[in-house]
Amino acid sequence: MTEPCDLTAVAARRLIGAKALSARELMESCIARTLAVDHAVNAMVARDFERALASAAAADEAVARGDALGPLHGLPLGVKDLEETAGLRTTFGSPIFRDHVPDADLGAVARAKAAGAIVIGKTNTPEWGAGDNTRNAVYGATGNPFDPTKSAAGSSGGSAVALACGMAPICTGSDTGGSLRNPAAFCGVVGLRPTPGLVPNEKRAFGWNPLSVLGPMGRTVADAALLLSAMASDDPRDPLATTIHGQTVRRPDDFFPPPAVDLSTLRVAITPDFGFAPTERHIAEVLAEKTALFRGVFARADDGSPDCAGADETFAVLRSLHYLTTHLENVRARPQDVGPNVTTNVHEGLAYSAVDVARAMAGQAAIYRRWQAFFEDYDLILAPSITVSPRPWTELYPAEIDGRPTRSYFHWLALAYAATLPGHPALSLPVGRDWNGMPFGLQIVGPRGGDALVLAAAAALERLLADIPGAARPVPDIAGLMAAPPIAQAPGFLGFG
């Protein structure tokens, strides 16, 4: 019998509206699952169970009264610990904010709550989202739900693990170098990096830098689309949330339900590395194996990718601007409380000149234009979501891939930041497991502004793959996690690395 916590968000919301499932029953089930397995993975790090249960009871009263119900009515929501939540501790994974309790919700969280979602707790993240291994000096490491000794990736690792384990049916995340897509790939769930500005962030420190976005995560494409429909909006406080005066340019029904698309009409390009990413041979071979299952359904499926020349250098410089804007004073005033990833980025940024920044901004524009030319011939790009199979979380980042050294702590994220630089939407779809028995994520990259097309294609592929052995979304061994030892007992659990 399916536990309520294992229902998709769409199914649970439908049952709540039909009075076949109460919001309190769903919340109690998610809380019970969290208490049963989180000791093994450490995903839900700040819990708001008492308020969540009270809010669930109020949601049930609204159903009984026949009130108009929001699209997320009664659904438990996990919120990444980079996103502020009123009355609930938000640390950003930093000892400097160990006891920080905000007075107000971040706008995207407020919109989800206004649509009926109920915050169940905060999900773990690396310090300030820096790096792709979810561990910090406040809450410690988060383990992969398929093997808690391995990394859940990041920086939305806690959200991905919470989803995979049934702690919540929807979770928020954010993405600069793949932080929505990489943990989704490692944990067998769905993560969507939207077009910059589609989900406004009024706290964007470097206002016109499009690298960082907020976005949704779910166990299915439809669940992620449902959450996106509530998060997407206009907000004049975010300069990237472009608008047309007097017109509504973002409508919930643009994204949910995901629009229908005939895969046989689509032209796709398939690439293991975008021509530059240090992809593990194993991952490239798994991509070839997985895409062989369905490449014939498309109008065209060619091997190829846009020209990404200069992507590594461009991303490194532009990324450093964000860290200089946000963290320079912390590194100078409290260096003992700042981890190695943030410190490295700040020092790197200080070494760049105005000429370097100008060259990087011009390089990003050149990459963008080459991508637009490429998409004249293709509708989608398919690639792995991440360059390696999950490795132990004790490894702060892969210093080498197939014996070749990586250039920096974020170089192994190149498959993701290939799509970040031109600002295209990209989604990680779970497609079975790799040859190590760990989840494999297929990255689906759409054209400029093509969020709805990405969701439509991903949903169609998800339906197709559900009937192919070994290609559907993998599910972790919940009983095994219940019996697993506490991850907090592992050496090196607490700290930056």
DRENFISE-832915 format. One record per atom (N, C-alpha, C, CB): x, y negated, z. Coordinates in pm, whole numbers, plus 50000, padded with zeros to 5 digits. Atoms other than C-alpha are relative to their C-alpha. Glycine has a CB too. Layout:
N
XYZ/...
This chain:
497
500845012050000/500005000050000/500884987550000/499045000050123/499225012350010/501384965749904/499754991250122/499664992449872/500135009549891/502094943350200/499694986249941/501314999650087/500295013450053/500734907950160/501254992249962/499224992250102/498785007650028/504294894250170/500655004149868/501005001850112/499424995450126/505154914649859/499154996149879/500175014950003/500825004850110/502354899649650/500704988549927/498624995550050/499535012050068/503284874949381/499254987950053/499825001249847/500675012249956/502464838949460/498684998149928/500904987949978/501225001750078/499884838449181/498915009350052/500275002749851/500994990449951/498164869949309/499524996050139/500595014150003/500395003749863/498224858049672/499084987849998/501254997150085/500855012050006/496774824049580/498605003649948/500654989249908/501304995950053/494014840749379/499185006850109/500175009449879/500714992849893/493104863349673/499554990550111/500895011050058/500405009849898/493104834249916/498774992249954/501164990250031/501145007450053/490744814749692/498745008349994/500314994749864/501164991050007/488484845249660/499575005250137/500315011749909/500284995849862/488444849950040/500275014950021/498564996850036/499624985949985/489984884649993/501285001550080/500165006549863/498785000449919/493154874750182/500014986750070/501305002149913/499935012749928/493524848850453/501434994749996/499525001550146/498685006049996/496384824350458/500765004450124/499894984749996/499334995449878/497084835350814/500535014249984/499054999250119/499514986450024/497344871850710/501284999849917/498925008549929/498825001050084/499824862250440/501184994550079/499724991149878/498925005849922/501854840450675/500525009950104/499534987250069/499564990049901/501914867450945/500845010949935/498795006250070/499254989850071/503134892550687/501404994949964/499255004449874/498705005650035/505934869450569/500884998450125/499834986549930/499255001349875/506964862350929/500495013750046/499144993550109/499614986549958/506984899551010/501155005249914/498815009649991/498914995450088/509164906950706/501304992750033/499624997849853/498805007649964/511564879150801/500635005650127/499674985250018/499494994649873/511894892351154/500585014049983/498905000250106/499564986250019/512394927651022/501325001149925/498955007749925/498834997950087/515164921550767/501024988750005/499555001749860/499095011350014/516744887350810/501295001750079/499324987450044/498754997549928/519284900051062/501085005649906/499755009850115/499054993750092/520874918650769/500524990549895/499355011849933/499635008650113/521014889750522/500154985250036/498985001449892/499845013749952/520674856550714/499584989849894/501444997550041/500505009050104/518514838250460/499154988750057/499195007849899/500945009949945/515824820150666/500594994750130/498565006450025/499125003949890/518044800050896/499364990550101/501234993749945/500775008349906/515644774551052/498545003649979/500264984449978/501354994550013/512194788251121/498964990750063/499925014050066/501075008849953/508944769351166/498715008150015/499794988049903/501104990449998/506674798751244/498764994850071/500465012750065/501165004449923/504444782351505/499174989949921/500444993850134/500735009850081/503554752451289/499425006449875/500924988449961/500474993350122/503244775150985/498725007750027/501075009449945/501214992449966/500694797351158/498814990650024/500245008750123/501075009749977/498704766951271/499504994249868/500484988750092/500395005350131/498744753050917/499255010449919/501234995349923/500714989350071/497664786850781/498575001250051/500735013450016/501354999649944/494694787051018/499164988549945/500044999550154/500715011650056/493754752250897/499685002349853/500844987150017/500264996950141/494064764350537/498815009449986/501245006349935/501154990850003/491604792450612/498714992750031/500215011450099/501205007849970/489174767650763/499554992149877/500254990450119/500355007450122/489344747450442/499325009149898/501264993749937/500644990450090/488504778550240/498575002750046/500805013249996/501334996949946/485574786250470/499024988449977/500095003150149/500875011650020/484224750750431/499654997949853/500674987550055/500215002150143/484384753150054/500704987749947/498544999149972/499255011650046/486894724750024/500675002849867/501044995850104/499164998750119/488724718349699/501395004550045/500064986649920/498724994149960/491924738849720/501094996649900/499875015250014/498875003050086/495314729049585/500575012649937/501094992750078/499484988350071/497224751949348/500915008850083/500754995549879/499134992049912/499564763349627/499335002850134/501334992850023/500714999449872/496894765449896/500325012850077/498514998949977/499744988949910/498024787550183/501265007849973/498875009249996/498814992250035/501264799250022/501194996050086/500344998249852/498775003149926/504334801550249/501104995449905/500475012350081/498965006150082/507204780650113/501304999650077/499594985849956/498665001649947/510904784350185/500654987949936/500855012749976/499405012450049/512794751450153/501515000550021/499394987650071/498545000049993/516484749750074/500494989750101/500614997149861/499565008649891/518444734150359/500784987749953/500855007950095/499545012950050/519644705950134/498854990049990/500675001649864/501205008250023/516064692650119/499334996950133/499015007149904/500485004349869/514684672650408/498565004250024/500134984950013/501324995749957/511674685550600/499654993150131/499935015550015/500405007649882/509794664450852/499845009250121/498694992549974/500144992549876/510194677751205/500695013550002/498585002050028/499314987150006/512334707451097/501454997549964/499325009549896/498585002450013/516094708651123/500495001649856/500775009250090/499415000050134/517904700350800/501474996650016/499284989849904/498585001849969/521684704850825/500874997449879/500515011950072/499185000650122/522874704650461/501205009550008/500484985749976/498894990749980/525104733150580/501234993550058/500355006449870/498875007749950/527314707150748/499954998450151/500044986349934/499975002349855/528414705651114/499674985650037/501355003750055/500295014049971/528034667851088/498514998050023/500484991049885/501455001249988/524264672851059/499395012250071/499374998349862/500444987849932/523984703251285/498664998250071/501055004450099/501215002449921/521184687351491/499054990049933/500374995050139/500795009950072/519574665551223/498575005049979/500654996649865/501414996950021/515754665851228/499374987949931/499275003250136/500535011550074/514284643250956/498604996150047/499965003149852/501335005149970/511224621651007/499035002049884/500074985350036/500854999150118/509944626550653/500505010949906/499964986549926/499664990050100/509874652650378/500634993549878/498755007949960/499575003950133/511854649350059/498775000049909/501115009649946/501185001350084/509434639449783/499535013149939/500274990349892/500394987450062/509494673449611/499355009450100/501215006749937/500604992049894/508724690649942/498604994650032/500895000150127/501305006249971/505924665950011/498975003549893/500144984850012/500944996650108/504384672949670/499545014550010/500644997449863/500394985949983/504464710549731/499025001550115/501255008750024/500914999449887/502804705650069/498654994049966/500604992950121/501275006150040/500194682649919/499195009349911/500254986849927/500684990050084/499394710949675/499555012150081/500915004449887/500494989349914/498724733649973/501035009450056/499045007849928/498974991149948/502054750750039/500264997150148/501314998549919/499715001049857/503044757150401/501455004050023/499035008950085/498584997249977/506714754750499/500145010350111/500764987150036/499764989549901/507734786750676/501384998450064/499885013849937/498675001949945/511394777150721/500964994949896/500515012950058/498935004950087/514684765350573/500895011549960/500824988950071/499184989250054/516854787250354/501464995449990/499485004449861/498595003249985/520624788750379/500634995249870/500755012050051/499275005750114/523054770250151/501444997950042/499354986549953/498655004349964/526794764050135/500014985350036/500985002749886/499885013949956/527954731150282/499764990449884/501374997550062/500365009950101/526314703350078/499815006249862/501064989249993/500214993350128/525634729149807/501265001849919/499014992449921/498734999350073/529324729749714/500475014549991/501074991350069/499554986250018/530294763049566/498845009349977/500815004650119/501034990550039/528414793949469/500015012350089/500185004049854/500024989349901/528864815149781/499314994250123/501465005450033/500815006149895/526194808450044/500545003750138/498545004349986/499454998549865/528134804850368/500414986250048/501225010050004/499655013049944/528804775750602/500365001550147/498854990049982/499564999849861/530034766550948/498884997350099/501094989950021/501155002049911/526544760251088/499265013150020/499054989449943/500824987949993/524594791851005/500745012749958/498804998349913/499274988150043/527224815050860/499655004349859/499735011450095/500124994850136/527074837150552/498625006349976/501095010449973/501214993050045/524054849950358/500435011749913/499044990449923/499644988050074/524294885450226/499025003049889/500095011750093/500844996050113/522944899649903/498985010550045/500875005549883/501024990449954/519644918449954/500215014149946/498634995149961/499734986850055/520944947349741/501275006150060/500134999249848/498814995649927/524184949749943/500464988350084/501145005049904/499715011849917/524574925950239/501484996950016/499425002050133/498585003349995/528374928450219/500424991449881/500835012850003/499665007550120/528234910949882/499314986449998/499625007949876/500485013850008/527554874949786/498594999349941/500954991649916/501295003250058/524074861449717/500144988749899/498994996150109/499705011750081/525754834249506/499424987650068/499415001649855/500485012149940/524514798949561/499914988949896/500904995850115/500135003549859/523944772549637/498615002850057/500344985650019/501344996649951/520274782949657/499935014750039/498944996749894/499934985849967/521354816849790/498975004350102/501355003550051/500994996449900/519094816450094/498615001349941/499984989950111/501324999350065/516034809549878/499875012749918/499774987749912/500064988050083/516894837549636/499835012650084/501255001149913/500084988349913/517374862549918/498645000750069/501124999750105/501315000249936/514204851750098/498925005049905/499664985850049/500964995350098/512234857349779/500115015049976/500194992549868/499794985850030/513764891149702/499525008850112/501465002749972/500354991949882/513064903250056/498544998450042/500894996350115/501405001849962/509454890950074/499794990950119/499405013150029/500175009449890/510044863850334/499094988449962/501344994750045/500875010650053/508184838650116/499775002849853/500634985650021/500274997450141/506514840349774/500534989349905/498535001349979/499415010850078/507944806949653/501034992950085/498914990149950/498955007449930/511074787449743/500534988949911/501155009450043/499395010850074/512714755149643/501515002449987/499734986650067/498564999550018/516244751049516/500484987749926/500405012749924/499415010850078/518604727449338/501155005849920/500484988350090/499074994350097/521144731349061/500884989049942/499245007549888/499035008350071/524304714048944/500805008849904/500954992850101/499234990750082/526584741748822/499395013849998/501415000950048/500664987050005/523974769348830/499355004250128/500965010249960/500424996249865/522694768249187/498585005250010/500144988550089/501304993250007/519154778449088/500125013249925/498964991049932/499914988450089/520204803448821/500925010950054/500474995649864/499044989949956/523234820648975/499475008850113/501274993350044/500544991349895/521614832449302/498795007949952/499614991750121/501124992450056/518484842349109/500535012449929/499184991449902/499414988750072/520704864448892/500545010550097/501114995249907/499404990649904/522544879949188/498955007350083/500944992650092/500994994449908/519314886849380/498765005449932/499604989550099/501114993950071/516894897849108/498714992150006/499765013550053/501205008350002/514494868249110/500124989849886/499794992850137/500045010050107/513624838748883/500384986350056/498604999649934/499645013749964/515264804548906/500024991549875/501364999550071/500085008950114/514554775648671/500694986850029/498534997449961/499435013449999/516804745748616/499194991649902/501545000149962/500825008150090/514364719748477/500844989149932/498844993650077/499425011950060/515184690748250/500214989450109/499104994549887/499795010349898/516764663148464/498894989650001/501344993149977/501065009649983/514074640348601/498605005950000/500084989949894/501334993850000/511204664848554/499505001850143/500045013649927/500304999649857/511294671248929/500794988650063/500365014150065/499265011649950/512184637149074/500695002850133/499064988250015/499284999549873/514714633749353/500354985750038/501295009149990/499805013949960/514494599949524/501264998150082/498814995250078/498775000949923/517644608149723/501235002149911/500005010450113/498874998150091/519814612249411/501044989250027/499534999749850/499005009849957/523014595549533/500624992749882/501085006750081/499395005950120/524574589749191/498904999449896/501265008449949/501325000750059/521384577449034/499845004449857/499534986850010/500164996950142/522044581748662/500805012349958/500414988149915/499274987750030/524094613848686/499005011549987/501065003150111/501034989750021/521934641648533/500445014150037/499584999949857/499534986449973/524014670848659/499155007150104/501444999650046/500724993749888/522024677248978/498494998649981/500434993850134/501475000150010/518334686948964/499415008450112/499535005349862/500814991549912/515674701149195/499165009249913/499114991550095/500814991050080/513694731149080/499405011450080/500815005649889/500734989349932/511544761549162/500665013649986/498605000849946/499604986050006/512284797849238/498815008750038/501225002850095/501074990549969/509934827749248/500435014149963/498714996249926/499684986350039/509854865149205/499625002749855/499285010050092/500424998650138/508154861448867/500064986549930/498595006149991/500015012550075/508144835748590/498774991850035/500055002949848/501235007449968/504534826548665/500074993550137/498805009349993/499875005949866/505364820849033/500864987549996/500595010250097/499145011750012/508214797348944/499274988749927/501305003649925/500765010150074/505944779448696/498934993650088/499345006249877/501015005349909/503254775748961/500614989650093/499365011450081/499365009649912/505664758749199/500464987749922/501195006550072/499595011450082/507054737048918/498834990649974/500595004849867/501155008450030/503554724848840/499684990450113/498795008749970/500225008949885/503394710049190/501184990650024/499735008350126/498805008049975/506974697149206/500204989149894/501235008950005/499805009650108/507004679648868/499114987750019/499725006649863/500785012249978/505914643548884/500804988249947/499674998050151/499265012350024/506924607548830/500294993850136/499204990249907/499665006849876/508704588249101/500964988749964/500645009850105/499155011250041/510094553249037/501304999050078/499254987250013/498775000449922/512724559049306/501125008149935/499755005250140/499004992250072/514514583649075/500134994349859/499635015349996/499885006250132/515894565648768/499955009949885/501264992349992/500084990150107/515974598348572/498585004749976/500895011950034/501404996050018/512224603748619/499344990449902/499235000250136/500485009450102/511504585848294/498495001249982/500725002649867/501455000350012/507944575648224/499614990549888/499344995850133/500585009650092/505724556847982/498944992450078/499405007049871/500885007849915/503944528448155/498545002149960/500364985149992/501424998350022/500264535448194/499585013649948/499534989949907/500334986850051/500484571348074/500525010850094/500585001949859/499534988349925/500784605148246/500795008749906/498815007950063/499164992150090/503704623548092/500365013650059/501284992349968/499744986949938/503934652748337/498685004950058/501124999150111/501274994349953/500804673748385/500235014150049/498934999849887/499804986349949/500614705348597/499705010849897/499135002350121/500364989450094/498924724548318/500955000849880/498594997849952/498954998350101/501944718548093/500855012250030/500884987549994/499074989649958/503764745248293/499325012450057/500944994550102/500704988549942/501204767348466/498554999949956/500094999950153/499204988050025/500064791048351/500984997849886/499105012049971/499065001750109/503104794848125/499295001649865/501165010250011/500704999150128/501924788247770/500365012949926/500334987849912/499754987950079/501654817547530/500934996749884/498675006149948/499135001550116/504304822347264/500185013649936/501374993850040/499754987850075/504804848446994/501515001149981/499254999949861/498554998550007/508384860747034/500475002049857/500455011650085/499584997250138/508424871146669/500144987349916/499005009249933/499845012750072/508344834346570/501274992750042/498794991150024/498885007349941/511454824946769/501345004349941/500025001950150/498634997650045/515034821646648/500914998550121/500424990049883/499155000549881/517554830046920/501465002449963/499535010450104/498574997350007/521314828946953/500425007050128/500824986749979/499574992249884/523024853447186/501514998350015/499625015149984/498575002049974/526384846347348/500375005350137/500374985149988/499564995549868/528334863047630/500774989350078/500875012249985/499075009249933/530454832247706/499964985549952/501375005149983/500065013550057/529434800647514/501334995849939/499594990050108/498725002850063/532884803447360/501104995750093/499824989749899/498965004749908/534744793047676/499905005450142/499954985150005/500184995849860/533334807848000/500795012950027/498505002150031/499184988149968/535574833648175/499135011850043/501014996750111/500974989549970/533014861648153/500675013650017/498955000749890/499524986549975/533804895548302/499595009149884/499455005450135/500324991150111/533994922048029/498775008550031/501195009049967/501144992149957/531524943048225/498694992449974/500125003550150/501225007950018/528964914748216/499694998149852/500144986350069/500235001350144/529434909147843/499435012849941/501314996349929/500494987250051/528864946047780/498585002850049/500935011450042/501374998449950/525764946448001/499054991249920/499934996650151/500835008850082/524414916647807/499685006749866/500704986549977/500224993350129/524894935847481/499025011650015/501335005049942/500904988649976/523144966247629/498574995250023/500485008250122/501355004749969/520194946347763/499344993749878/500054989750115/500635006750114/519624924847456/499715009649886/500894988749951/500314990050103/519754955747233/498605005850019/501045011450004/501334994849972/516484965647401/498904991749935/499775000650150/501095008650046/514584935947263/500394990049892/499464992550116/499655010350096/516564915447013/499225001349869/501485000549972/500764998050122/514534930646733/498634993650000/499845014449976/501345006049997/511344913546851/500004985649949/499455000450143/499935014050040/512574879046748/500054998749847/501244993350062/499885002750144/512394863246404/501455001049956/499444986049966/498564998850021/516174860446421/500665001550134/500584987849923/499194998749879/518704871146683/501455000949956/499585012550086/498635000850048/522194859746588/500964998950117/500184988149905/498945002249903/525444860546779/500614986249975/501085011249993/499435013250018/526674825246839/499604990650112/499574994349868/500305010049898/526584794147055/500414986449951/500715003350134/499545013550035/526964756347037/501494998650030/499204989350078/498605003449973/530464741747034/500074992950134/500594991249885/499905005649865/531284735347400/501424995150031/499575010350104/498625004549980/534824722347349/500064988650101/500634995749867/499835010349898/535974701947647/499075001150119/499834986949940/501004998949894/533224714547878/500635000950139/499125012049977/499394998449867/535544724848164/500484986650054/501175010049993/499455012749955/537324691448182/498904989850026/500994994549896/501105009649985/534144671348135/499215002550127/499075000649879/500774996849881/532244689648405/500794997050127/499575014649998/499195002449881/535124687448652/500014985350038/501425005049978/499945014449969/535354649648624/498634994950044/500484992149877/501325005149965/531624642748629/499525005550133/499005003549890/500364994249871/531094666548920/500684992350113/500395014950006/499265006749893/533774648449119/499394986350033/501474998449960/500635013049973/531914615249081/498915001350106/499424994049872/501054997749900/528994629649276/500615001550139/499185012649964/499424997749868/531274640949558/500674987450055/501025011449993/499455012649953/533084607749573/498894990950053/500784992949887/501125008549960/529754589649595/499425004250135/498915000249894/500734994749885/528364612149867/500895003050121/499285012549960/499244993849891/531264625550074/501354993550031/500215014249968/498695005949976/534294602650057/500194995850145/500214988049909/499845004949862/533654586650396/500065011350100/498864990650035/499934988649908/533024620050565/501385006449997/498935010449964/498684993950011/536304633950432/501054991150069/500395002249851/499035009049936/538164603150553/499814999250152/499884986149941/500265002449858/536464599350893/499955012950082/498704992550016/500174987649923/535744635550992/500515012049919/498515002150037/499484989250086/538024658250788/499885013850063/501444997449966/500104987149933/537834685551050/498625006249986/500354998550146/501384995250012/534084688450988/499565001749855/499064990550071/500324998650142/534254690950610/500765012149945/500374987149920/499424987650050/534874723750431/500904998249879/498915009449965/499005001050106/537444731750162/499444996449864/500735012949988/500535003150132/535134729449861/499714985149984/498725008049974/500305014250006/533874694449938/501284991850004/499074996050115/498725007149990/537354682950040/500755000349869/500865005850111/499304998650128/538854696349717/499394990949895/499965014449952/500655008450100/536254678349505/500274985250023/498505002450001/499755014049970/536764645249683/501434996349961/499754997050148/498615003050033/540554646749650/500235000349849/500945009950070/499894999550145/540234656849288/499454987249938/499265012349944/500605012150053/537944627449225/500884987850020/498684997750063/499125011449972/540384603149385/501174999649903/500525000750142/498864999450091/543044614749140/499654995949857/500575013949998/500395003750136/541014606148830/500034984849984/498595005449967/499995014250032/541334572348660/498714996249929/501224996549913/501165004550077/538694551048493/500065005449858/499944984749998/499854994350135/540084563848163/499495014449999/501484999449954/500484986249990/539424599648277/498485000450004/500585006950124/501465000349989/535844590848369/499384996249867/499564990150110/500535004050130/535254572848041/500105011349899/500734987649948/499824988850093/536654602447849/498995011150029/501435005650010/500974989549965/534404626648041/498594996149957/500035002850152/501345004350040/531284605947978/499845000649848/499724985750051/500054998750145/532124604247609/499975014649958/501204992949936/500004985650030/532834641547612/498645006250021/501025007150087/501354994849977/529424648847761/499084996049887/499454994950134/500845004450111/527754628047490/500305008049874/500214985049974/499634992250119/529704646947222/499445014250009/501535000449983/500564986549981/528684680547369/498494999749979/500325005450142/501455001450017/525064668747385/499624999749852/499494987350071/500355001350142/525034659247018/500275012949923/500774988549937/499744987150066/526614692046913/498915010150034/501385005550040/501104991149962/523904710347107/498744996749921/499724998950151/501215003450075/521174690946931/500105005049857/499774984850001/499824994750135/522654700446594/499805015149998/501404996449947/500144985549993/522784736946702/498525003950008/500775005750120/501414996649981/519134736746808/499134996349880/499474993050124/500755001550124/518094725746462/499755013649935/500754990749903/500104986750060/518614762346368/499485010750097/501355004249949/500414990049901/517604779646693/499014994050099/501235005550075/500975004149899/514804778246948/500505002650141/498695007349979/499524996049868/516584795247239/501425005449990/499075010650063/498724993149985/519994806847355/499865010050114/501184989950027/499984989749897/520364839247552/501455002850039/499295013049951/498654997749948/523414844647773/499885006350138/500834986750005/500054996249858/524334860048108/499804987450085/501305007650042/500175011449910/523374837748399/501304996850073/498905002850101/498805001949919/526694842748577/501095009449948/499725002650151/498884993550068/530144854748478/500435013550059/501174990950001/499534987849933/530644883448726/498855007350068/501104996750103/500894992449912/528824910848913/500284995650144/500195015549982/499765004649862/528344902649284/501225006250065/498805003150084/498804995949927/531534904449488/499784997450149/501264992349948/500185002249856/532034904449867/499904985150036/501165006450077/500165014049961/530904872450037/501224994850076/498754998250084/498765004449935/534224871750221/500944993049902/500725012050062/499245007050102/535704859849891/499314986649974/500125008649868/500655013150013/535004822349887/499594997549856/500944988950049/500325000750143/535114822849506/500945009349926/500124985249947/499114991250075/536604845449236/501234992449951/499265006249881/498775006550043/540214834549198/500495005549867/501095001750106/499674994250129/540504857448897/498835008149949/501275008850009/501034992050066/538214874648650/500695008649896/498894991049935/499304990650088/539494905748472/501494997049995/499414999549859/498575002549992/542984896648590/500454986349956/500715010049920/499645013450045/542874861248451/499604989950108/499314996649864/500335009549894/543054832948708/498974989849954/501264992750047/500965010650028/540184808348727/500654986450028/498725001850085/499385013249994/540904771048701/499674992450128/499584991849881/500465007249881/538994759749012/498995008750073/499394986149964/500984992049926/536524771549273/498665000749930/499824994450139/501274999650072/533684764049031/500155004449854/499344986350004/499804995950140/535244775948702/499195012449965/501485002649974/500744987750027/533464809448738/498514997349977/500165009850117/501395003750025/530164790548702/499814994449859/499534989850102/500015006550130/530934780248345/498815003949913/501275003149927/501184996150078/528074800348193/498794991450034/499675014750025/501125008549958/525694778648392/500244985549963/499775001350150/499835014250027/527314744648355/500144997049851/501214994850073/500105002250145/527464749947979/498664993549966/500165013249924/501335005750025/523714742147983/499754987550083/498935010350030/500165012049917/523984716348264/500464987549926/500795001550129/499405012050060/526184692648063/499094993149898/501305003649934/500895006850094/523754686247773/498614997250056/499865008249875/501285002949937/520784685448014/498855008549952/499654985949980/501074991550050/518854714447864/499425008750111/500525008949886/500594991149900/516384735148070/500525014249982/498464999849991/499484986350004/517564770148160/499425008050115/501545000150005/500644991249902/516024799448345/500775013050009/498525002749963/499434986649981/517484831248494/498885009950023/500995000250118/501024989649995/515274861548434/500645013250041/499285001449864/499424987049963/515974894448616/499715010549894/499445004650136/500124989450100/516624922448367/500735012350054/500584995549859/499434987749947/517264954448561/501274997550078/500285009749889/498755000449924/520704961248705/501205001149906/500045011350105/498774998050076/524284960048586/500565013850031/501044988950032/499444986549985/526604990248584/500515002650142/501125002149901/499654998249859/527494984148950/498765001950087/500794988050051/501244998349925/523854988349048/499464987150059/500215009850108/500465012949949/523424951149119/499144993049896/501214991150040/500895006750096/520814928148962/500774992849889/499114990050073/499445007350113/521534913548620/499024989149959/500295009549881/500835011250039/520234879248522/500284995649857/500204988450095/499915005150137/519554868648164/499664985150002/499055007949904/500245014450007/519894831148111/499324996649868/501334992050017/500775004350118/517314816647872/500074984749996/498505005150006/499795014450012/518274781747755/499144994749887/501504996849976/500895005750099/515784760147570/500524987249940/498664997650060/499615012750062/515944729047356/499784988350094/499234997949870/500175012349923/515994693547485/498524998150035/500544987749920/501375001849955/512844689147697/499125012249984/499384988849926/500784988150030/511784724847624/499685008850119/500725008149901/500294992249880/510854735447977/498835009549978/499714990750118/501174991650021/507454748647871/500335011749907/498844991649942/499604989250090/509004768747586/500835010450074/500784994549880/499194990649922/511564784147823/499105008650087/501034992450086/500914992349916/508804794348063/499165009749917/499084990650080/500824991550085/506664808047780/500795012149951/499474992149881/499184989050050/509494828847632/500405009550112/501254994649931/499624991549886/510614841247974/498835008650045/500504991450116/501184992249960/507074851848063/499715011149900/498784990950015/500234989850102/506704870247733/501045011250010/500024993849860/498974989749983/510034888047782/499785008150127/501394993550003/500284993249874/509124896248141/498935010749981/499554989950107/501054990150027/505944913748021/500545011449916/498824993449928/499434989650086/507854932347752/500925009350077/500774993649884/499014992149928/510624943947985/499395008350112/501074990950056/500634992849890/508214955548255/499735014649965/498704993350040/500304986450044/507494986648048/501225007649950/498954999749892/498774993550046/511124994547960/500795004750122/500864990249912/499264995049884/512915017448209/501354992850018/500245015249986/498735006549969/515784999448380/500094985549961/501085007349936/499945013850045/514854965348243/499134990650083/499594999249856/500895008449919/512234952948490/500744994550122/498765008150044/499415006049880/512924932148800/500305010650103/499074989450060/499684990349895/514794953149056/499494995350136/501535002450007/500535003049866/513534954949414/500965005550105/498565006150019/499074995049898/515804957649720/499365010550089/500514988550086/500444989549907/515554986149969/499684993550135/501105011150016/500405007049879/513564969550246/500255008750124/498514996149993/499754991249885/513764999850476/501495000450034/499495014249971/498565000149976/517515000250431/500464987350067/500745001949871/499655012649936/517754963550522/499544999650144/499404988349923/500494999549862/515644969350831/500985007550090/498625006650006/499114991649920/518134995650946/501454995249997/499945014349950/498615004650017/521254976250845/500484992450124/500114991049875/499465007549885/523584961051107/499884985049976/501475003850026/500065014650016/523414923651172/501204994749924/499914993250137/498915005850077/525454904250921/500874991150087/499464992149881/499255008849911/526494881251204/501155007150071/499084993950102/498924992349937/528694909251338/501205001949908/499495013550044/498924997950096/530824909651023/501124990050022/499474998949856/498895009449986/534304894351047/499904988849898/501345007349983/500035011550089/534454859450902/498624994649970/500665003549874/501375004050029/530694854750917/499794984950010/499055006950093/500265014149975/530744819351056/501184991649959/499674997750147/498925008950042/532794793150880/499904996849852/501365006250031/500015004250141/533564777050546/500675010349911/500684986549984/499314990350084/535764805550428/501395002550049/500044995349857/
